[in-house]
Amino acid sequence: MKTIPLFWAPLALASALILAPATHGAANIVNQTWQLRTGDDAQWASPAYPVNHWRDYNLGISPESHALEGSTFWLRQTFRVPDRWDGKPLRCELRLSADDARLYLNGEQLPLKRDAEQSASFTLPPERLRRGAEENHLALRIRGPHYSGGVGTDFLRIRPENGPAPSVALSLGFPAHDHVFSKRDGIGFSLTAVLAEAESSAGTLRLCVENEFHKQVCVQQREIALSGARAPIEFSLPSLPSGFYRVVASYSAPEIESQEVQWFAVAPTELHCRETAPADLADFWKRAKAELAAVAPEFSVTLDETRSTATHRVYTASMKSVEGVTLRSWYVVPNRPGKFPAVLHVPGYGGTFKPEWFTNDDDIVHLGLEVRGHGRSADVINPGFGTPGYVGYKVLEPEHYIYRGAYLDCLRALDFLCSRQEIDSTRIAVEGGSQGGGLAIATAALADGRLKCCATAVPFLGDFLHHLEIRSVYIPEFEETFKAMGRGTFSDVAVTMSYIDTVNLAPWIRCPVLMGSGLFDDDCPSHINFAVYNRLTVPKEYHVYPDRPHFLGPEWGTDSRAWLRRQFGLPEVK
């Protein structure tokens, strides 16, 4: 899990945290599909070293999707210099977001100085290039690829140093703006290919469709000729099971390599996951809530005069939870009399809050909770967020697992809000994203009907078994946890998670729910979002953002805020 920012944060902040996808349609002669081998051996840079047993790696798809987060690996690729470019200087443009990246051309390492954006642009040494029919060999050594949230931002392009070069821009079009097909059949989309800097081009158009479990389900390939304006090319697919699908469209021709990547969903509200609820689930949480009730809350608020404004009073709210933990939160109240609705904000993995994020409303009270192990509430229990870190803390002990305590922390914060005279206790909401999305679902499930509504974005902590299959980088993380503890298996973890899994808790929710999901998200993928959503039996609504990764961006901030205000019966904010 990675830290995710608060979804109620200012829209400019949320927008800045979105990673733009790598640009496509630029002049280029290097195919995006490379050959991959994990590990580290300098001889892999040699053109003589065979790569026939290496696996495919698409440079335009995030390293997390390839289960390579934090590792060291090598990539190999070949290209030929077109006859028309013979004798011309060639420029290499690349972006490789990683702790370290090294580039080799025909076995020789090239100087590579990336800027703050992890990009570089330089002239290839002409004496090292092979011309004519000879293949040039590229090798990349990448150590510690950076977290992307799901959108592949890396690329490597080679083009002429001077003057224009032909290129093709590919664009996939879907019938619905959110790329969601409500039925399993009748699936189709269009592809537009725009040729630039050339009168014509003949090449191969290839579409590869893969499901969220990394299984190829369909490949279509056709030879096409491009010239001038061209109508979109229509593609239809066979009936597909409910789920989520990545489509990679590529065009290959002499002097041109281009690629476009998109996701679409098929009947997501019909998706179902395996039943894992233990027989004693209700008793487990009955005991947990009784333990919380036995802890005197010791609610207190301390005015922070330096952070308060003319329109809002800012407090630190403190309260006691189970296992000796003191919770500290930002409590922001409009500076005028009256009873107000309230929003309980719960944090993403490792996230904290800033009170100034909550001063845009003069008719809502906000409580930014820092659960155990987060921010100012980390003085008693603080496992950190590495490996095994937070998610692995006492993961083999269901009665003491950290998320059992974190769920109870959220309930204690709800107790606090219900105790305040300035709060209209019939209008309390909970919201969060990523880990916070899972905490929001759990809070709503365990709240005994005290919540007006719940807004959850890309929720974590749901459909654990499928999550392991989809985001396989979690597997070595848990293996490191077992190693550190000297015991444990995935079956043991599954037992603990069955009590925490929000798929099992979702049917207990009694209030309306809004869910946001990004199709490019490979941290908390849409599959686990809808596995939870489909277990809800209350009024519910989802928003799918087809181009968004784990960070949903300003659209979710706008949509969720407007929805919460409608649930509270408040006027729309212009």
C-alpha positions as CSV (number, residue, x, y, z in Angstrom):
1,M,0.0,0.0,0.0
2,K,1.1,3.5,-0.7
3,T,0.2,6.8,1.0
4,I,-2.8,8.5,-0.8
5,P,-3.7,12.2,-0.3
6,L,-6.9,13.3,1.3
7,F,-9.7,13.5,-1.2
8,W,-11.2,16.5,0.4
9,A,-8.0,18.4,-0.1
10,P,-8.0,21.5,-2.4
11,L,-8.5,20.6,-6.0
12,A,-5.2,22.2,-7.1
13,L,-3.4,19.8,-4.7
14,A,-5.4,16.8,-5.9
15,S,-4.7,17.7,-9.5
16,A,-1.0,18.1,-8.9
17,L,-0.7,14.5,-7.6
18,I,-2.0,13.0,-10.9
19,L,0.7,11.6,-13.1
20,A,0.2,12.3,-16.8
21,P,0.5,9.3,-19.0
22,A,3.5,9.0,-21.4
23,T,2.9,10.9,-24.6
24,H,1.9,8.8,-27.6
25,G,1.9,9.7,-31.3
26,A,5.4,11.3,-31.2
27,A,7.9,10.3,-33.8
28,N,9.6,7.0,-32.8
29,I,11.1,3.8,-34.2
30,V,11.3,1.8,-31.0
31,N,8.5,-0.6,-30.1
32,Q,7.2,-0.3,-26.5
33,T,7.2,-4.0,-25.9
34,W,10.6,-5.0,-24.5
35,Q,12.0,-8.2,-23.1
36,L,12.4,-8.4,-19.3
37,R,14.5,-10.3,-16.9
38,T,14.5,-9.7,-13.1
39,G,17.8,-9.7,-11.2
40,D,21.1,-8.0,-12.0
41,D,23.9,-9.2,-14.3
42,A,26.1,-6.9,-16.4
43,Q,26.4,-9.5,-19.1
44,W,22.7,-9.0,-20.0
45,A,23.7,-5.7,-21.7
46,S,25.6,-7.7,-24.4
47,P,23.8,-8.1,-27.7
48,A,25.2,-11.7,-27.8
49,Y,23.3,-12.6,-24.6
50,P,20.1,-14.5,-25.7
51,V,16.7,-13.2,-24.6
52,N,14.5,-15.8,-26.1
53,H,13.4,-17.0,-22.6
54,W,12.8,-13.4,-21.2
55,R,9.2,-12.3,-20.8
56,D,7.4,-9.4,-22.4
57,Y,7.4,-6.0,-20.7
58,N,5.4,-3.1,-22.0
59,L,7.2,0.2,-21.2
60,G,4.0,2.1,-21.4
61,I,2.4,0.1,-18.6
62,S,3.2,0.7,-14.9
63,P,5.9,-1.4,-13.2
64,E,3.4,-2.3,-10.5
65,S,1.3,-4.1,-13.2
66,H,4.3,-6.1,-14.0
67,A,4.9,-6.9,-10.3
68,L,8.2,-5.1,-10.3
69,E,7.8,-2.4,-7.6
70,G,11.0,-1.7,-5.8
71,S,13.1,-4.4,-7.7
72,T,16.0,-4.4,-10.1
73,F,15.5,-5.7,-13.6
74,W,16.8,-5.5,-17.2
75,L,15.0,-4.8,-20.4
76,R,16.2,-5.5,-24.0
77,Q,15.0,-4.3,-27.3
78,T,16.2,-3.9,-30.9
79,F,15.6,-1.4,-33.7
80,R,16.8,-0.7,-37.2
81,V,17.7,2.7,-38.6
82,P,15.5,3.4,-41.6
83,D,17.3,3.8,-44.9
84,R,16.0,7.4,-45.3
85,W,17.6,8.2,-42.0
86,D,21.0,6.8,-42.9
87,G,23.8,9.3,-42.1
88,K,21.5,11.6,-40.1
89,P,22.0,12.2,-36.4
90,L,19.4,10.5,-34.1
91,R,18.0,11.8,-30.9
92,C,16.9,9.6,-28.0
93,E,14.2,10.9,-25.7
94,L,13.2,8.9,-22.6
95,R,11.5,9.1,-19.2
96,L,12.4,6.4,-16.7
97,S,11.0,7.0,-13.2
98,A,13.3,5.0,-11.0
99,D,16.0,5.3,-8.4
100,D,18.6,4.4,-11.0
101,A,18.5,3.8,-14.8
102,R,21.3,2.9,-17.1
103,L,21.1,2.7,-20.9
104,Y,23.3,0.6,-23.2
105,L,23.5,0.8,-27.0
106,N,25.1,-2.3,-28.7
107,G,26.7,-3.3,-25.5
108,E,28.2,0.1,-24.6
109,Q,26.8,2.1,-21.7
110,L,25.7,5.6,-22.7
111,P,25.9,8.6,-20.3
112,L,22.4,9.2,-19.0
113,K,21.6,12.3,-17.0
114,R,17.9,12.5,-16.1
115,D,16.3,15.7,-14.9
116,A,13.9,16.3,-12.0
117,E,11.1,14.9,-14.1
118,Q,13.2,11.7,-14.6
119,S,13.5,12.6,-18.3
120,A,16.5,12.9,-20.7
121,S,17.1,13.9,-24.3
122,F,20.4,13.5,-26.1
123,T,22.0,12.7,-29.4
124,L,23.0,9.0,-29.9
125,P,26.7,8.6,-30.7
126,P,26.8,8.0,-34.5
127,E,29.9,5.8,-34.2
128,R,27.9,3.3,-32.1
129,L,25.0,3.0,-34.4
130,R,24.6,0.1,-36.8
131,R,23.1,1.2,-40.2
132,G,21.3,-0.5,-43.0
133,A,19.8,-4.0,-42.3
134,E,21.8,-4.5,-39.1
135,E,19.9,-4.4,-35.8
136,N,20.8,-2.1,-33.0
137,H,20.5,-3.5,-29.5
138,L,19.2,-1.5,-26.5
139,A,19.5,-2.6,-22.9
140,L,18.0,-0.8,-19.9
141,R,19.0,-1.6,-16.3
142,I,16.4,-0.2,-13.9
143,R,16.6,-0.3,-10.1
144,G,13.8,0.8,-7.8
145,P,11.0,1.8,-10.2
146,H,8.9,4.6,-8.7
147,Y,5.3,4.2,-7.6
148,S,2.9,5.4,-10.3
149,G,-0.5,4.5,-9.0
150,G,-1.3,2.8,-12.3
151,V,-0.6,5.1,-15.2
152,G,2.6,4.1,-17.1
153,T,4.6,7.2,-17.6
154,D,7.9,5.7,-18.9
155,F,9.0,5.7,-22.5
156,L,12.0,5.6,-24.8
157,R,11.8,7.1,-28.3
158,I,14.3,7.5,-31.1
159,R,13.8,10.0,-33.9
160,P,15.9,12.1,-36.3
161,E,17.8,14.9,-34.6
162,N,16.6,17.5,-37.1
163,G,13.5,17.9,-39.2
164,P,10.1,16.2,-39.1
165,A,9.6,12.5,-39.0
166,P,6.4,10.5,-39.6
167,S,4.3,9.6,-36.7
168,V,0.9,8.1,-35.9
169,A,-1.3,9.1,-33.0
170,L,-3.7,6.4,-31.8
171,S,-6.9,7.1,-29.9
172,L,-9.4,4.6,-28.6
173,G,-13.1,5.7,-28.3
174,F,-15.8,4.0,-26.2
175,P,-19.6,4.4,-26.4
176,A,-19.8,5.5,-22.7
177,H,-17.7,8.3,-21.2
178,D,-16.7,6.1,-18.3
179,H,-15.8,3.1,-20.5
180,V,-18.4,0.9,-18.8
181,F,-20.4,-1.7,-20.7
182,S,-23.5,-2.6,-18.7
183,K,-23.9,-6.0,-20.5
184,R,-21.4,-8.8,-21.3
185,D,-22.1,-8.8,-25.0
186,G,-22.2,-6.1,-27.6
187,I,-18.8,-4.9,-26.6
188,G,-17.1,-2.7,-29.1
189,F,-15.0,0.4,-29.5
190,S,-13.4,2.5,-32.2
191,L,-9.8,3.4,-32.9
192,T,-8.6,6.5,-34.7
193,A,-5.2,6.6,-36.3
194,V,-3.9,10.0,-37.4
195,L,-0.8,10.1,-39.6
196,A,1.4,13.1,-39.5
197,E,4.5,14.2,-41.6
198,A,3.9,11.6,-44.3
199,E,1.5,11.1,-47.2
200,S,1.0,7.4,-46.5
201,S,2.0,4.5,-44.3
202,A,1.3,0.8,-44.5
203,G,1.7,-1.2,-41.3
204,T,0.3,-3.6,-38.7
205,L,-2.4,-2.6,-36.3
206,R,-2.6,-4.9,-33.2
207,L,-5.1,-4.9,-30.3
208,C,-4.4,-7.0,-27.3
209,V,-7.0,-7.3,-24.5
210,E,-6.1,-8.6,-21.1
211,N,-8.2,-8.9,-17.9
212,E,-7.4,-7.6,-14.5
213,F,-5.9,-11.0,-13.5
214,H,-3.2,-10.4,-16.3
215,K,-4.8,-13.1,-18.6
216,Q,-4.9,-12.4,-22.3
217,V,-8.5,-12.8,-23.6
218,C,-8.3,-11.5,-27.1
219,V,-5.9,-10.5,-29.8
220,Q,-6.9,-8.9,-33.1
221,Q,-4.4,-7.9,-35.8
222,R,-4.9,-6.4,-39.3
223,E,-2.8,-4.8,-42.0
224,I,-3.9,-1.2,-42.7
225,A,-2.8,1.6,-45.0
226,L,-3.0,5.1,-43.7
227,S,-3.2,8.3,-45.8
228,G,-4.8,11.6,-44.9
229,A,-8.1,11.7,-43.1
230,R,-9.5,8.3,-42.1
231,A,-12.7,7.2,-40.5
232,P,-12.4,5.4,-37.1
233,I,-11.7,1.7,-37.3
234,E,-14.4,-0.3,-35.5
235,F,-13.6,-3.3,-33.3
236,S,-16.0,-5.7,-31.7
237,L,-15.2,-8.3,-29.1
238,P,-16.8,-11.6,-28.1
239,S,-19.0,-11.8,-24.9
240,L,-16.8,-11.3,-21.9
241,P,-17.3,-12.1,-18.2
242,S,-17.9,-9.3,-15.7
243,G,-14.7,-7.6,-14.9
244,F,-12.1,-5.1,-16.0
245,Y,-10.0,-5.2,-19.2
246,R,-6.9,-3.4,-20.5
247,V,-6.7,-2.9,-24.2
248,V,-3.3,-2.1,-25.8
249,A,-3.5,-0.8,-29.4
250,S,-0.2,-0.5,-31.3
251,Y,0.8,0.4,-34.8
252,S,4.1,-0.8,-36.4
253,A,5.5,0.3,-39.7
254,P,8.8,1.3,-41.2
255,E,9.8,4.5,-39.4
256,I,6.8,4.4,-37.1
257,E,6.0,2.8,-33.7
258,S,3.0,4.0,-31.7
259,Q,0.9,2.8,-28.9
260,E,-2.3,3.6,-26.9
261,V,-3.4,2.0,-23.6
262,Q,-6.9,2.2,-22.1
263,W,-9.2,0.3,-19.7
264,F,-12.8,-0.6,-19.9
265,A,-15.3,-2.4,-17.6
266,V,-17.8,-5.1,-18.4
267,A,-21.0,-5.4,-16.3
268,P,-19.1,-4.4,-13.1
269,T,-22.2,-4.6,-10.9
270,E,-22.5,-8.3,-11.7
271,L,-19.1,-9.1,-10.4
272,H,-18.9,-11.4,-7.4
273,C,-16.1,-12.6,-5.2
274,R,-15.5,-15.7,-3.1
275,E,-17.4,-15.9,0.2
276,T,-14.8,-15.7,3.1
277,A,-16.9,-14.5,6.1
278,P,-16.1,-16.6,9.1
279,A,-19.0,-18.1,11.1
280,D,-18.2,-16.0,14.2
281,L,-17.8,-12.6,12.3
282,A,-20.7,-11.0,14.2
283,D,-19.5,-12.2,17.5
284,F,-15.9,-11.0,16.7
285,W,-17.1,-7.4,16.2
286,K,-19.6,-7.6,19.1
287,R,-16.6,-8.4,21.4
288,A,-14.5,-5.7,19.8
289,K,-17.2,-3.0,20.3
290,A,-17.7,-4.1,23.8
291,E,-14.0,-3.6,24.4
292,L,-14.1,-0.1,23.0
293,A,-17.2,0.7,25.1
294,A,-15.3,-0.3,28.2
295,V,-12.6,2.4,27.5
296,A,-13.5,5.8,28.9
297,P,-13.3,8.1,25.9
298,E,-11.9,11.1,27.8
299,F,-12.9,13.5,25.0
300,S,-11.2,16.8,25.0
301,V,-10.8,19.8,22.6
302,T,-8.0,22.3,22.6
303,L,-8.4,25.5,20.6
304,D,-5.5,26.2,18.2
305,E,-5.6,30.0,18.0
306,T,-2.8,30.2,15.4
307,R,-4.7,28.0,13.0
308,S,-8.2,29.4,13.6
309,T,-9.6,32.0,11.2
310,A,-12.3,34.6,11.2
311,T,-14.7,31.9,9.7
312,H,-13.5,28.7,11.5
313,R,-12.4,27.6,14.9
314,V,-9.7,24.9,14.7
315,Y,-9.2,22.5,17.6
316,T,-7.1,19.4,18.4
317,A,-9.6,16.8,19.5
318,S,-8.3,14.0,21.7
319,M,-9.9,10.8,22.7
320,K,-9.0,7.3,24.1
321,S,-9.3,4.1,22.1
322,V,-8.4,0.4,22.8
323,E,-4.9,-0.8,23.6
324,G,-4.0,2.4,25.4
325,V,-4.0,4.5,22.2
326,T,-4.8,8.3,22.4
327,L,-6.3,9.5,19.1
328,R,-5.6,13.1,18.0
329,S,-7.6,14.8,15.2
330,W,-8.2,18.2,13.7
331,Y,-11.6,19.4,14.5
332,V,-12.8,22.4,12.4
333,V,-16.0,24.2,13.3
334,P,-17.8,27.1,11.6
335,N,-17.4,30.3,13.7
336,R,-21.1,31.0,14.1
337,P,-23.9,29.6,16.2
338,G,-26.0,26.6,15.2
339,K,-26.1,22.9,14.8
340,F,-24.1,21.6,11.8
341,P,-23.8,18.3,9.8
342,A,-20.4,16.7,10.2
343,V,-17.9,14.8,8.0
344,L,-15.5,12.3,9.6
345,H,-12.4,12.1,7.4
346,V,-10.4,8.9,7.7
347,P,-6.8,8.7,6.4
348,G,-5.1,7.0,3.5
349,Y,-2.1,4.7,4.2
350,G,0.4,6.8,6.2
351,G,-1.7,9.9,5.5
352,T,-2.3,12.9,7.8
353,F,-4.5,15.9,7.5
354,K,-4.1,19.7,7.5
355,P,-6.9,21.7,9.1
356,E,-6.8,24.3,6.3
357,W,-8.2,21.6,4.0
358,F,-11.5,21.9,5.9
359,T,-12.2,25.6,5.8
360,N,-14.0,25.8,2.4
361,D,-17.4,25.1,4.0
362,D,-19.1,27.4,6.5
363,D,-22.0,25.1,7.1
364,I,-20.2,21.7,7.8
365,V,-18.0,20.6,10.7
366,H,-15.0,18.4,9.8
367,L,-13.1,15.9,11.9
368,G,-9.8,14.8,10.3
369,L,-9.0,11.6,12.3
370,E,-5.5,10.2,12.6
371,V,-6.0,6.6,13.4
372,R,-3.4,4.6,15.4
373,G,0.1,4.6,13.8
374,H,-0.7,7.8,11.8
375,G,0.5,11.3,12.5
376,R,0.0,12.5,16.0
377,S,-1.7,9.2,17.0
378,A,1.5,7.2,16.5
379,D,3.1,7.5,19.9
380,V,1.9,4.1,21.3
381,I,1.7,1.9,18.2
382,N,3.9,2.9,15.3
383,P,4.9,0.1,13.0
384,G,5.7,2.5,10.1
385,F,4.7,1.9,6.5
386,G,7.5,-0.2,5.1
387,T,7.6,-4.0,5.1
388,P,6.1,-5.6,7.1
389,G,5.0,-2.2,8.4
390,Y,1.4,-1.2,9.1
391,V,-0.4,-3.8,7.1
392,G,1.7,-6.6,8.5
393,Y,1.5,-5.5,12.2
394,K,0.2,-8.5,14.2
395,V,-1.4,-9.8,11.0
396,L,-1.5,-13.4,12.4
397,E,-3.5,-12.3,15.5
398,P,-7.1,-11.4,14.5
399,E,-7.9,-10.1,18.0
400,H,-4.9,-7.8,18.0
401,Y,-4.5,-7.0,14.3
402,I,-3.9,-3.3,13.6
403,Y,-6.9,-2.8,11.4
404,R,-9.2,-4.2,14.1
405,G,-7.9,-1.4,16.3
406,A,-8.1,1.2,13.4
407,Y,-11.7,0.3,12.8
408,L,-12.5,0.8,16.5
409,D,-10.6,4.2,16.3
410,C,-13.0,5.3,13.7
411,L,-16.0,4.3,15.8
412,R,-14.5,6.2,18.8
413,A,-14.3,9.3,16.5
414,L,-17.9,8.8,15.6
415,D,-18.7,8.6,19.4
416,F,-17.0,12.0,19.7
417,L,-19.0,13.6,17.0
418,C,-22.3,12.3,18.5
419,S,-21.3,13.8,21.8
420,R,-20.9,17.4,20.5
421,Q,-23.7,19.9,21.0
422,E,-22.8,21.8,17.8
423,I,-23.3,18.6,15.7
424,D,-26.6,17.5,14.2
425,S,-26.2,13.8,15.0
426,T,-28.7,12.8,12.3
427,R,-26.4,14.2,9.6
428,I,-22.9,12.7,10.1
429,A,-21.0,11.3,7.1
430,V,-17.7,9.4,6.8
431,E,-15.4,9.7,3.8
432,G,-11.9,8.5,2.8
433,G,-9.8,7.2,-0.1
434,S,-7.6,4.1,-0.5
435,Q,-7.0,2.8,3.0
436,G,-9.4,5.6,4.1
437,G,-11.9,4.2,1.6
438,G,-11.7,0.9,3.4
439,L,-11.9,2.6,6.8
440,A,-15.0,4.5,5.6
441,I,-16.8,1.3,4.6
442,A,-15.9,-0.4,7.8
443,T,-17.0,2.6,9.9
444,A,-20.4,2.6,8.1
445,A,-20.8,-1.1,8.6
446,L,-20.0,-1.0,12.3
447,A,-21.8,2.3,13.1
448,D,-25.1,0.8,14.2
449,G,-27.0,3.1,11.9
450,R,-25.5,6.4,13.2
451,L,-24.3,7.6,9.8
452,K,-26.2,9.6,7.3
453,C,-24.0,8.5,4.4
454,C,-20.6,7.2,3.3
455,A,-18.3,8.4,0.4
456,T,-15.5,6.0,-0.4
457,A,-12.8,6.3,-3.1
458,V,-10.7,3.4,-4.4
459,P,-11.3,1.5,-1.2
460,F,-8.6,-0.8,0.2
461,L,-9.2,-3.8,2.5
462,G,-11.8,-5.5,0.3
463,D,-11.7,-8.9,-1.5
464,F,-8.3,-9.7,-0.1
465,L,-7.8,-13.0,-2.0
466,H,-8.4,-11.5,-5.4
467,H,-6.4,-8.4,-4.5
468,L,-3.3,-10.7,-4.0
469,E,-3.9,-12.2,-7.5
470,I,-4.3,-8.9,-9.2
471,R,-1.6,-6.9,-7.4
472,S,1.0,-9.6,-7.0
473,V,3.6,-7.2,-5.6
474,Y,1.9,-7.8,-2.3
475,I,3.0,-11.4,-2.3
476,P,6.8,-10.8,-1.7
477,E,5.8,-8.1,0.8
478,F,3.9,-10.6,2.9
479,E,6.7,-13.2,2.4
480,E,9.1,-10.6,3.9
481,T,6.6,-10.3,6.8
482,F,6.6,-14.0,7.4
483,K,10.4,-14.0,7.3
484,A,10.6,-11.2,9.8
485,M,8.1,-12.9,12.2
486,G,9.7,-16.4,11.7
487,R,6.3,-17.9,11.0
488,G,3.1,-17.5,9.0
489,T,1.5,-18.5,5.7
490,F,-1.0,-16.9,3.3
491,S,-3.7,-19.1,4.7
492,D,-3.0,-17.7,8.2
493,V,-3.2,-14.1,6.8
494,A,-6.5,-15.0,5.0
495,V,-8.0,-16.0,8.3
496,T,-7.2,-12.7,9.9
497,M,-8.3,-10.7,6.8
498,S,-11.7,-12.5,6.8
499,Y,-12.6,-10.5,9.9
500,I,-11.4,-7.3,8.4
501,D,-12.4,-7.7,4.7
502,T,-15.0,-5.0,3.9
503,V,-16.6,-7.4,1.4
504,N,-17.8,-9.3,4.5
505,L,-18.8,-6.2,6.4
506,A,-20.5,-4.3,3.6
507,P,-24.0,-6.0,4.0
508,W,-24.2,-4.4,7.5
509,I,-24.2,-0.8,6.1
510,R,-27.5,1.0,6.6
511,C,-26.8,4.4,4.9
512,P,-26.4,5.5,1.2
513,V,-22.9,5.0,-0.3
514,L,-21.1,6.8,-3.1
515,M,-18.0,5.0,-4.5
516,G,-15.3,6.4,-6.8
517,S,-13.0,4.1,-8.9
518,G,-10.2,4.7,-11.3
519,L,-9.8,2.1,-14.1
520,F,-6.0,2.6,-14.3
521,D,-5.6,2.0,-10.5
522,D,-3.4,-1.0,-9.9
523,D,-3.0,-0.3,-6.2
524,C,-6.6,-0.7,-5.2
525,P,-8.0,-1.9,-8.5
526,S,-11.6,-1.5,-9.6
527,H,-12.2,-5.2,-9.1
528,I,-11.9,-5.0,-5.4
529,N,-13.9,-1.7,-5.3
530,F,-16.8,-3.3,-7.0
531,A,-16.5,-6.6,-5.0
532,V,-17.4,-4.4,-2.0
533,Y,-20.0,-2.2,-3.8
534,N,-21.9,-5.2,-5.1
535,R,-22.4,-6.5,-1.5
536,L,-24.2,-3.3,-0.5
537,T,-28.0,-3.5,0.0
538,V,-28.6,0.2,0.5
539,P,-29.0,3.1,-2.0
540,K,-25.7,3.4,-3.8
541,E,-24.0,5.1,-6.6
542,Y,-20.7,4.7,-8.4
543,H,-18.5,7.0,-10.4
544,V,-15.9,5.4,-12.7
545,Y,-13.0,7.6,-13.8
546,P,-11.6,5.8,-16.9
547,D,-8.3,7.7,-17.2
548,R,-7.5,7.9,-13.5
549,P,-5.0,5.8,-11.5
550,H,-5.0,5.5,-7.7
551,F,-5.2,9.3,-7.5
552,L,-8.7,10.2,-8.7
553,G,-8.0,13.9,-9.0
554,P,-10.2,16.9,-8.8
555,E,-13.2,15.3,-10.4
556,W,-13.7,13.0,-7.4
557,G,-13.3,15.9,-5.0
558,T,-16.0,17.9,-6.8
559,D,-18.3,14.9,-7.2
560,S,-18.1,13.6,-3.7
561,R,-18.4,17.0,-2.1
562,A,-21.5,17.8,-4.1
563,W,-23.0,14.4,-3.2
564,L,-22.4,14.8,0.5
565,R,-24.0,18.2,0.5
566,R,-27.1,16.8,-1.2
567,Q,-27.3,14.0,1.4
568,F,-27.1,16.7,4.1
569,G,-29.8,18.8,2.4
570,L,-27.4,21.7,1.9
571,P,-27.4,24.1,-1.1
572,E,-25.0,23.4,-4.0
573,V,-21.7,25.2,-3.8
574,K,-21.0,27.2,-7.0
